[in-house]
Amino acid sequence: MLARLSSRTLLALGAAVAAVATAGSLTYSLGLGFAPCELCWYQRVLMYPLVGVLAYAWYTRDTGVYRLVLPFSVAGGALAAYQSYLQVVAGGTCALGGCATVYVRPVTIPNQSLLAFCLLTGLMAVLLVRARRP
């Protein structure tokens, strides 16, 4: 299904995913008062710049932006997967903070972050495959 979308639409979806993830993390911390743990901060550092990068790429129709976004989304996804793993090992809580106690059943904050990074990685992978085609 993603392969049928235009490159510009993929960039818009990527910008929207990054914006929703950023707004969600800010809502949890600033709006609801949940302090992010150390791993959450690292994930924020990797997600927040992608809002501007992807929005600019959409505006300029730069489909080569995957070169910049993929390292951020893969690293963020790895951190989120590790944090989700820690949460499972700790019996449903985050060993580093209270971020695993807040969830939209059954998805915790680390799982939400993992989903956002996986979506971004998938969108950028489609752009990568398109760029590599002869």
Disulfide bonds with the S-S distance in Angstrom:
none
